C-alpha cells in the first residue's frame, strides 16, 4: 500500500466501520445493485463513471470499439471526485467503474478483486506491488506525469540568470532577480505559480521538493521505511523544504491567495496562458504543462527543470505519482448484474492497452504510463530529460490523505499562521490522532426526505433542489428576504436520511462570509444578468451562476451560440419577488450574498466571478459600488447557514425541490 500513517490506518478502519454501520442502518430502504436490471440505452449496456474534468477520448474509444456499450460519464473536480465517489458508495449509488485519488479507504472496501484478470498483470510490478491490498489487485494506476519546475528561460536570461537554477538558493535568487526587474510578474509581483492547488497536490509538491535533499537519499529512504511502520515522524529533515515555500510566500514570489481558497484557483489553462504570455517567470508543474505552454508560447523559450537540490552538487530529481486509480465496483459481481459486469470488464481491458492509455493520457493531460513496455513520448530539454536519462526519477508513495495534510500544513506556514516547526508537529499529530478529528465532525444535524443531488454540475446551469436548499438556508440564517448563492460554492450532494456536519461541510466547503447588503433594483438586475453571462452546456460550466431564494426569474437561452471560449447567449427576461411583484430599477432591496462576490478577494484573475457591481472591499481591482450599502457582516459561511437551517428544521425531513424559481427557456435539458 502507499504510505499512510499506520496508526492512522488502524483508527481510520475502525472509524469507517462505525460510520458505515450507522449509514447502513439509516439506509434500510436503499436498493441494492442486485435489485436493478442492467441499464440499457438503445439496446446498449451502460457503464457509469465519475471522474474529474472529462473523459471524452475514453468515451469515444470505448463506444467506437464496442458497439454494445455506452459510457455514462459524470464530471467532478480533482479535489472532489473521490469524496463524491465515497459518499455515493456509502449511499448505495456507486458507479460501475470507480476512480479514487488513493488505493485505499472506502473505495477499496467496495472494489472487486482484479487479480485474476489478465489486464491487471500488464502494469509494472513495482507500482502494482505498492498498491495491492493483502496481495489483491483492487486498483489499476492511471497514467502519471513528470513533475518539476517550469521556467521561462528567456525571461530569466533577461534578468541576468544565464544558467538554469540547480539549487534552491539559485532558484530563489533567479525569481528575486525577475521580480526586481519586473520580468514575468503577475498582479502583486508574484513570479511563480502552481498548476494544481488542492491540498493533496500541494502535499505531493512538498514531497517532490524534499526529494533532492532528503527523500532521494539513503537516509531519506530509511526514514520513509520507518515512517511506513509508524516508527518515524516528520521532523527537522523537512524544515528546509517548508522553508523554501515560506520564503516564496514571505517575499511575495508566490501569491498564496491564488492557492488557499481566498481567490479563484488559477486553472491549468489560465496558468498556460499566463506563462505563454510571459506573465509568470516560473511555475511548479508537469511535462504536460510545459508542452501546453510551448504550444501557446509568444516567443519565449521554456524548460522543465527537476526539483532543485538544497546544496551545491546535489542532483535534481523528477517526481511522479499516478494521477489517480481506477477500480471495479464489486456490486457488479452480485447476481443480476452480469451484463454490466461484462461490459465494465471489457472497458478496463481496453483501458489497459496502449491505445486505452493514450486516450486516458489525452483526457488527463499526463505524459507517462505504468503499463509494461509502454513507449512514452521522448523527453527533450536540458532539465527533466537529463534527470530522467540519468535515473533521477522518484515515485511519490505518500497516501493522498497524508499528502493533503502536508499541503494544509504547508499553507499554514506560507500564510504565517504557524511556524514550520509547529506545522510539522501538527502533521505528526494527524498521523497519530487524525480519525479523532473526523469522528468529532460526524455530528448529526438533521435529515433529508430524498436524495438532494449535484449531478454533472447542474447547479451551475439551472435551478436545482440542492441550490434552493442552500439559498433558503442563507436567507433564513441571515434574515434577508432575498439570497443569491454563487453555485461555485456548492460542491457535493446530500443523500436520503440523516445529515451530518461533515456532509454539510462537503456541500459547502469554501469559507466565504455571508454578508447582507442593501442595493438598488438596477444593481440587483445587473447582478442577475452577470449570473447567466458565462453559461456553458458543452464546456465546463462557471461557478458564477446564482441559485436564488426570494426571487423568480425567467431567462432566455440561445445555446447554439456556445463555442470553446464563448458561452451560450442568455438574456434575463423578467425578475419578480416571491410575492409576484416585479423588481423595480429604482427600488431598494435587502439581499444576502457572500463577501467573495463583494470583492473580498478582489476581481483580478477571475476572482469575485465578475460581480464588480457589488464591490465593497476591493477598490484596487474595481470601482467601489455606488448604490450598495453593507448592512451586516454575519460571520457565517454557507456551511454555517446550512447547519443552522437543519437545526431549526430538526423535527422534519427537509425536502427541497425545484419550484420554478429560475426558468431557462431554450436551455438544453
C-alpha positions in Angstrom: 0.0 0.0 0.0 1.0 3.6 -0.4 2.5 5.3 2.6 -0.1 6.5 5.1 0.4 6.8 8.9 0.0 3.2 10.2 -1.7 4.4 13.5 -4.0 6.5 11.4 -4.9 3.5 9.2 -5.8 1.4 12.2 -8.0 4.0 13.7 -9.5 5.1 10.4 -10.6 1.5 9.7 -12.5 1.4 13.0 -14.0 4.9 12.4 -15.1 3.9 8.8 -16.6 0.7 10.1 -18.6 2.6 12.7 -19.8 5.2 10.3 -20.6 2.6 7.6 -22.8 0.7 10.1 -24.6 3.8 11.1 -25.2 4.7 7.4 -26.3 1.2 6.5 -28.8 1.3 9.4 -30.1 4.7 8.3 -30.4 3.4 4.7 -32.6 0.4 5.4 -34.7 1.1 2.4 -31.8 1.5 -0.1 -32.0 -0.5 -3.3 -29.0 -2.8 -3.9 -27.4 -3.3 -7.3 -28.9 -6.8 -7.5 -32.5 -5.3 -7.4 -31.8 -3.3 -10.5 -31.9 -4.5 -14.1 -28.8 -3.7 -16.2 -29.4 -0.2 -17.5 -29.7 -0.1 -21.3 -29.7 2.7 -23.8 -30.9 1.7 -27.3 -30.0 -1.9 -26.6 -26.6 -1.0 -25.2 -25.3 -1.7 -21.8 -24.5 1.5 -19.9 -21.3 1.7 -17.9 -21.2 4.6 -15.5 -18.2 6.6 -14.5 -17.5 9.7 -12.3 -14.2 11.5 -12.6 -12.6 14.9 -12.7 -12.9 17.0 -15.8 -13.9 15.0 -18.8 -13.1 11.6 -20.4 -14.2 12.4 -23.9 -11.4 10.4 -25.5 -12.1 7.4 -23.3 -15.8 7.6 -24.1 -15.1 7.8 -27.9 -12.6 5.0 -27.8 -14.9 2.6 -25.8 -18.0 3.3 -27.8 -16.2 3.0 -31.2 -14.6 -0.3 -30.1 -17.7 -1.9 -28.6 -21.0 -1.2 -30.3 -22.9 -2.7 -27.4 -21.5 -0.4 -24.7 -22.4 3.2 -23.8 -20.4 5.3 -21.4 -22.5 7.4 -18.9 -19.9 9.9 -17.6 -20.5 12.4 -14.8 -17.9 15.2 -14.3 -16.5 16.3 -11.0 -13.3 18.1 -10.0 -9.8 17.0 -9.0 -10.4 18.0 -5.4 -13.9 16.4 -5.0 -14.3 13.3 -7.2 -13.0 10.9 -4.5 -15.2 12.2 -1.7 -18.2 12.2 -4.1 -17.5 8.6 -5.0 -17.1 7.6 -1.4 -20.4 9.1 -0.4 -22.2 7.6 -3.4 -20.9 4.2 -2.4 -22.0 4.6 1.2 -25.4 5.6 0.0 -25.8 2.7 -2.4 -25.3 4.7 -5.6 -21.8 3.9 -6.7 -20.8 3.9 -10.3 -19.7 0.8 -12.2 -16.0 1.8 -12.6 -14.7 3.7 -9.6 -12.0 6.3 -9.5 -10.1 7.5 -6.4 -7.1 9.5 -5.6 -5.7 6.8 -3.4 -5.8 3.0 -3.5 -7.4 2.6 -0.1 -10.3 3.7 2.1 -14.0 3.4 1.4 -13.4 2.9 -2.3 -11.2 -0.1 -1.6 -13.9 -1.6 0.6 -16.2 -1.5 -2.4 -13.7 -2.6 -5.1 -13.6 -6.0 -6.7 -10.5 -8.2 -6.7 -9.0 -7.8 -10.2 -6.0 -10.2 -9.6 -7.5 -13.0 -11.7 -7.9 -10.8 -14.8 -5.1 -10.7 -17.3 -5.2 -6.9 -17.6 -4.1 -6.5 -14.0 -0.8 -8.1 -14.9 0.0 -5.7 -17.7 1.2 -2.9 -15.3 4.7 -2.6 -13.9 5.2 -4.9 -11.0 6.7 -2.1 -8.8 3.6 0.1 -9.0 1.2 -2.9 -8.6 3.1 -4.2 -5.5 2.9 -0.8 -3.9 -0.9 -0.5 -4.3 -2.0 -4.1 -3.6 -4.1 -4.8 -0.5 -3.4 -8.1 1.2 -2.0 -9.4 -2.1 -5.1 -8.4 -4.0 -5.1 -6.1 -7.0 -8.1 -3.9 -6.2 -6.9 -0.8 -8.2 -5.2 -0.1 -11.5 -3.0 3.1 -11.8 -3.9 5.8 -14.1 -1.1 7.5 -16.1 1.3 9.8 -14.3 3.2 13.0 -15.1 6.7 14.1 -14.6 6.8 17.0 -12.1 9.3 19.7 -11.5 9.7 23.4 -12.1 8.8 25.0 -15.5 10.9 28.1 -16.1 10.7 30.8 -18.7 14.4 30.6 -19.8 14.1 33.8 -21.9 12.9 35.9 -19.0 15.5 34.5 -16.6 18.3 35.3 -19.1 16.9 38.8 -19.4 17.1 39.0 -15.6 20.8 38.1 -15.8 20.3 34.4 -14.9 22.5 32.6 -17.5 22.5 29.1 -16.1 19.5 27.0 -15.2 18.9 27.0 -11.4 20.1 23.8 -9.9 19.8 24.5 -6.1 17.1 26.0 -4.0 19.2 29.1 -3.4 19.8 29.6 -7.1 16.0 29.2 -7.8 15.2 31.8 -5.2 17.8 34.2 -6.5 16.6 33.8 -10.1 13.0 34.5 -9.0 14.1 37.5 -7.0 16.0 38.9 -9.9 13.0 38.5 -12.2 10.7 40.2 -9.6 13.1 43.1 -9.0 13.2 43.8 -12.8 9.5 43.3 -13.3 10.0 40.4 -15.6 7.3 37.7 -15.5 5.4 39.3 -12.7 1.7 38.9 -12.2 -0.6 41.1 -10.1 1.0 41.8 -6.8 4.5 41.0 -8.0 4.3 37.1 -7.9 6.6 35.4 -10.4 5.9 31.7 -9.8 2.6 29.8 -10.0 1.4 26.3 -9.2 -0.6 24.2 -11.7 -2.8 22.4 -9.2 -3.6 23.9 -5.8 -5.8 21.5 -3.9 -4.3 20.3 -0.6 -3.4 16.8 -1.7 -1.4 18.1 -4.8 0.3 20.7 -2.6 1.4 17.9 -0.3 2.8 15.9 -3.3 4.5 19.1 -4.4 6.1 19.4 -0.9 7.2 15.8 -1.1 8.7 16.3 -4.6 10.6 19.3 -3.4 12.0 17.3 -0.5 13.4 14.6 -2.7 16.8 16.0 -3.7 18.0 16.9 -0.2 16.3 14.2 1.7 13.8 11.6 0.3 16.1 10.7 -2.6 19.0 9.9 -0.2 19.8 6.7 1.6 18.8 8.4 4.9 15.6 9.6 3.3 14.6 6.1 2.2 15.4 4.7 5.6 13.2 7.4 7.2 10.4 6.5 4.7 10.5 2.8 5.5 10.4 3.7 9.3 7.5 6.1 8.6 5.6 3.3 6.9 6.0 1.2 10.1 4.9 4.1 12.3 8.3 4.4 13.8 9.3 7.8 12.4 7.6 11.2 12.1 8.1 14.4 10.3 10.9 16.4 11.9 13.9 18.5 11.2 14.6 16.8 7.8 11.5 18.5 6.4 12.3 22.1 7.6 14.4 23.1 4.6 11.5 22.3 2.2 9.0 24.1 4.3 11.5 27.0 4.5 11.5 27.2 0.7 7.8 27.7 0.4 7.8 30.0 3.4 10.4 32.2 1.6 8.4 32.2 -1.6 5.3 33.4 0.3 7.1 35.9 2.6 8.8 37.6 -0.3 5.7 37.7 -2.5 7.3 35.5 -5.1 4.3 33.2 -4.8 0.8 34.6 -4.3 -0.7 32.5 -1.5 -4.2 33.9 -2.2 -4.1 32.0 -5.5 -3.9 28.7 -3.8 -5.6 28.9 -0.3 -9.2 29.4 -1.5 -9.4 33.1 -0.9 -9.2 33.8 -4.6 -10.3 31.8 -7.7 -7.9 28.9 -8.2 -5.9 29.5 -11.3 -6.8 26.6 -13.6 -4.2 24.9 -15.7 -5.4 26.7 -18.9 -5.1 30.1 -17.1 -1.6 29.2 -16.0 -0.7 28.1 -19.5 -1.9 31.4 -20.9 0.0 33.4 -18.3 3.2 31.5 -18.7 3.0 31.7 -22.5 2.5 35.4 -22.4 5.4 36.0 -20.0 3.2 36.9 -17.0 5.0 34.3 -14.8 8.7 33.5 -14.8 8.2 30.0 -13.5 5.6 27.5 -12.3 5.6 24.3 -10.3 4.1 21.8 -12.8 4.4 18.9 -15.2 5.9 18.0 -18.5 2.4 18.3 -20.0 2.2 21.8 -18.6 5.5 22.6 -20.4 4.2 21.1 -23.7 1.0 23.2 -23.5 2.9 26.4 -22.7 5.3 25.8 -25.5 2.4 25.3 -27.9 0.9 28.6 -26.9 4.2 30.5 -26.4 4.6 34.0 -27.6 8.3 33.9 -28.5 9.7 32.6 -25.2 11.8 29.6 -24.5 10.8 27.2 -21.7 12.3 24.3 -19.9 11.1 21.8 -17.2 13.7 21.5 -14.5 13.9 18.8 -11.9 13.3 19.8 -8.3 16.5 21.6 -7.2 18.8 20.3 -4.5 19.4 22.0 -1.2 23.1 22.2 -1.6 25.6 22.7 -4.4 26.4 19.4 -6.1 23.1 17.7 -5.2 21.4 16.2 -8.2 17.9 17.5 -9.1 15.1 14.9 -9.1 11.9 14.5 -11.1 8.9 13.3 -9.1 6.0 11.3 -10.3 2.8 9.6 -8.9 -0.3 8.2 -10.6 -2.8 10.9 -11.3 -5.4 8.6 -9.6 -6.6 5.0 -9.6 -9.5 3.0 -11.1 -11.4 0.0 -9.7 -14.4 -2.1 -10.4 -17.5 -1.8 -8.2 -17.8 -5.3 -6.6 -21.6 -4.9 -6.6 -21.4 -5.9 -10.2 -20.4 -9.4 -9.1 -23.8 -9.9 -7.5 -26.5 -11.9 -9.4 -28.5 -9.8 -11.9 -25.6 -7.6 -12.9 -23.9 -9.9 -15.4 -24.3 -7.5 -18.4 -22.8 -4.5 -16.5 -20.0 -6.7 -15.1 -19.1 -8.0 -18.6 -19.2 -4.5 -20.1 -17.2 -2.9 -17.3 -14.5 -5.6 -17.5 -14.2 -5.0 -21.2 -13.8 -1.3 -20.6 -11.0 -1.9 -18.1 -9.4 -4.4 -20.5 -9.4 -1.7 -23.2 -8.0 1.0 -20.9 -5.2 -1.4 -20.1 -3.9 -1.4 -23.6 -1.5 1.2 -25.2 -4.5 2.6 -27.1 -6.5 2.9 -23.9 -3.6 4.5 -22.0 -3.2 7.1 -24.8 -6.9 8.0 -24.6 -6.6 8.4 -20.8 -3.4 10.5 -21.2 -5.1 12.8 -23.6 -8.0 13.3 -21.3 -5.9 13.7 -18.1 -3.1 15.6 -19.7 -0.5 13.2 -18.5 2.7 12.0 -20.1 3.7 8.6 -18.6 2.1 5.3 -18.3 2.7 2.4 -15.8 1.8 -0.1 -18.5 4.5 -2.6 -19.2 6.7 -1.7 -22.3 4.7 1.4 -22.9 6.6 3.7 -25.2 6.2 7.2 -23.8 6.9 10.3 -25.8 10.6 11.3 -25.8 11.5 13.9 -23.2 13.9 16.6 -24.5 15.4 19.7 -23.0 18.3 20.2 -20.7 16.4 19.8 -17.5 14.0 17.0 -16.8 15.1 15.0 -19.8 18.7 14.8 -18.5 17.5 13.9 -15.0 15.3 11.1 -16.3 18.1 9.8 -18.5 20.4 9.5 -15.5 17.7 7.7 -13.5 16.8 10.5 -11.1 13.0 9.7 -11.0 11.3 9.5 -7.7 7.9 7.7 -7.3 6.0 9.6 -4.6 4.4 6.9 -2.4 2.6 9.2 0.1 -1.0 8.4 0.7 -3.3 11.2 -0.6 -4.7 11.7 2.9 -1.3 12.4 4.4 -0.4 14.4 1.3 -3.5 16.6 1.9 -2.4 17.2 5.5 1.1 18.0 4.2 -0.4 20.6 1.8 -2.6 22.1 4.5 0.2 22.5 6.9 2.4 23.9 4.2 -0.3 26.6 3.6 -0.3 27.4 7.3 3.4 28.2 7.1 3.0 30.2 3.9 0.2 32.2 5.4 2.2 32.9 8.6 -0.4 31.2 10.8 2.2 28.6 12.0 5.9 28.2 12.1 7.5 25.4 10.2 8.2 23.6 13.5 4.6 23.9 14.6 3.3 22.7 11.2 5.4 19.5 11.4 4.2 18.9 15.0 0.6 19.2 13.7 1.4 16.8 10.8 2.7 14.2 13.2 -0.4 14.7 15.4 -2.6 14.0 12.4 -0.8 10.7 11.8 -1.4 9.8 15.4 -4.9 11.2 16.0 -6.4 12.0 12.6 -9.5 9.9 12.9 -10.5 11.6 16.2 -11.0 14.9 14.4 -13.0 13.0 11.8 -15.2 11.5 14.5 -15.8 14.8 16.1 -17.0 16.2 12.8 -19.5 13.4 12.3 -22.3 15.0 14.3 -26.0 14.6 13.3 -27.5 17.9 12.2 -30.8 16.8 10.6 -32.2 14.8 7.7 -33.5 15.0 4.2 -36.5 13.1 2.8 -35.0 12.3 -0.5 -31.6 12.4 -2.3 -30.6 16.1 -3.0 -28.1 15.6 -5.7 -25.5 17.5 -7.6 -25.2 15.9 -11.0 -22.8 16.9 -13.7 -22.5 20.4 -12.4 -26.2 21.1 -13.0 -26.2 23.5 -10.1 -24.0 25.8 -12.4 -26.5 25.7 -15.2 -30.1 25.7 -13.8 -32.2 25.8 -10.7 -31.7 22.7 -8.6 -33.2 21.4 -5.4 -29.7 21.5 -3.8 -29.3 25.1 -4.9 -32.7 26.0 -3.5 -31.8 24.4 -0.2 -28.5 26.3 0.2 -30.1 29.6 -0.9 -33.0 29.2 1.5 -30.6 28.4 4.3 -28.6 31.5 3.6 -31.8 33.6 3.5 -33.1 32.2 6.8 -29.8 32.3 8.6 -29.1 35.9 7.6 -32.7 37.2 7.9 -32.6 38.7 4.4 -35.7 38.3 2.2 -33.5 37.6 -0.8 -30.5 35.4 -1.0 -28.1 34.9 -4.0 -25.7 32.0 -3.8 -22.9 31.5 -6.3 -23.1 27.9 -7.5 -19.3 27.5 -7.4 -19.6 27.3 -3.6 -21.9 24.2 -3.8 -19.8 21.1 -4.3 -21.5 17.9 -3.0 -24.8 16.0 -2.8 -26.9 15.1 0.2 -28.4 11.6 0.5 -31.7 10.5 1.8 -31.8 10.1 5.6 -29.5 11.5 8.3 -27.3 14.5 7.5 -24.1 15.0 9.5 -21.9 18.0 10.0 -19.2 16.6 7.7 -21.9 16.2 5.0 -22.8 19.9 5.3 -19.1 20.8 5.1 -18.7 18.9 1.9 -21.7 20.5 0.3 -20.3 24.0 1.1 -16.6 23.7 1.8 -15.5 27.3 1.0 -15.2 29.6 3.9 -16.5 32.8 2.4 -18.5 35.0 4.8 -22.2 35.7 4.2 -22.9 39.5 4.2 -26.3 41.3 4.0 -26.4 44.3 1.7 -28.9 46.8 0.5 -28.9 47.6 -3.2 -30.9 49.2 -5.9 -33.1 47.2 -8.2 -30.8 48.3 -11.0 -27.8 46.7 -9.3 -29.9 43.6 -8.5 -30.8 43.2 -12.1 -27.2 43.7 -13.2 -26.2 41.0 -10.7 -28.6 38.5 -12.1 -27.5 39.3 -15.7 -23.9 38.5 -14.7 -25.2 35.3 -13.2 -26.1 34.0 -16.7 -23.3 35.6 -18.6 -21.0 32.6 -18.6 -23.3 29.6 -19.3 -21.6 26.5 -20.8 -23.5 23.4 -21.7 -20.8 21.6 -23.7 -17.8 23.1 -21.9 -17.0 23.2 -18.2 -19.6 25.5 -16.5 -18.6 28.5 -14.5 -19.4 29.0 -10.8 -20.9 32.4 -11.2 -24.4 31.1 -11.9 -26.6 32.1 -8.9 -29.1 29.9 -7.1 -31.8 32.2 -5.6 -34.2 32.5 -2.7 -37.0 35.1 -2.6 -36.9 35.6 -6.3 -38.4 34.2 -9.5 -36.6 35.0 -12.8 -37.1 34.0 -16.5 -34.0 33.6 -18.7 -34.0 33.1 -22.5 -31.1 31.0 -23.7 -29.5 30.5 -27.1 -27.2 27.5 -26.6 -26.3 27.5 -30.3 -24.0 30.5 -29.7 -21.7 28.4 -27.4 -18.2 27.8 -28.7 -15.0 26.7 -26.9 -14.3 30.1 -25.4 -17.7 31.7 -26.0 -20.6 31.0 -23.6 -24.2 30.4 -24.6 -26.2 33.6 -25.1 -28.5 34.3 -22.3 -30.9 37.2 -21.6 -32.8 37.9 -18.3 -36.4 38.4 -19.4 -38.1 39.1 -16.1 -37.4 39.1 -12.4 -40.1 39.1 -9.7 -40.1 38.9 -6.0 -41.6 35.9 -4.1 -45.0 37.8 -4.0 -45.0 38.1 -7.7 -44.3 41.8 -7.9 -41.6 42.9 -10.4 -38.2 44.1 -9.3 -38.1 47.9 -10.0 -34.9 49.6 -11.0 -35.4 52.4 -8.6 -36.4 50.2 -5.7 -34.2 49.2 -2.7 -33.7 45.6 -1.8 -32.1 43.7 1.1 -30.1 40.8 -0.2 -27.8 38.2 1.3 -24.7 37.4 -0.8 -21.2 36.4 0.2 -18.2 38.7 0.7 -16.3 36.9 -2.2 -18.8 38.4 -4.7 -18.4 41.7 -3.0 -14.7 41.8 -3.7 -13.1 40.3 -0.5 -10.6 38.6 -2.8 -10.6 41.3 -5.4 -11.6 40.9 -9.0 -8.2 40.0 -10.7 -7.7 36.6 -12.3 -11.5 35.9 -12.3 -11.9 36.3 -8.6 -15.3 37.6 -7.5 -16.9 35.9 -10.5 -17.4 39.2 -12.3 -19.7 40.7 -9.6 -17.8 44.0 -9.5 -21.2 45.8 -9.3 -21.3 44.6 -5.7 -17.8 45.7 -4.8 -17.5 46.8 -1.2 -14.0 45.6 -0.3 -11.6 46.0 -3.2 -11.1 49.5 -4.6 -7.7 48.4 -6.1 -9.3 46.0 -8.5 -12.6 47.6 -9.4 -14.5 50.8 -8.6 -16.5 50.6 -5.3 -20.2 50.0 -5.8 -22.1 53.3 -5.7 -25.5 52.1 -4.6 -24.7 49.0 -2.5 -24.7 49.5 1.3 -23.3 47.0 3.8 -26.0 46.1 6.3 -24.4 43.2 8.2 -21.3 41.0 8.2 -22.8 37.8 9.6 -19.6 35.9 10.3 -21.3 32.8 8.8 -20.4 30.7 5.8 -22.7 28.7 3.6 -21.9 25.6 5.7 -22.8 27.5 8.9 -26.1 28.6 7.3 -26.9 25.0 6.3 -26.2 23.8 9.8 -28.4 26.5 11.3 -31.2 25.6 8.8 -31.1 21.9 9.7 -31.1 22.7 13.4 -34.2 24.9 13.0 -36.0 22.2 11.0 -34.8 19.2 13.1 -38.3 18.0 13.6 -38.9 17.3 9.9 -37.2 15.6 7.0 -36.1 18.6 4.9 -37.4 18.2 1.4 -36.2 20.8 -1.1 -37.4 20.7 -4.7 -37.3 22.6 -8.0 -40.0 25.2 -7.8 -39.7 27.3 -11.0 -37.6 30.0 -9.4 -35.3 30.1 -12.4 -37.0 29.3 -15.8 -34.4 28.8 -18.5 -36.2 28.9 -21.8 -34.3 27.3 -24.7 -31.6 25.7 -22.4 -30.6 22.2 -23.3 -32.1 19.6 -21.0 
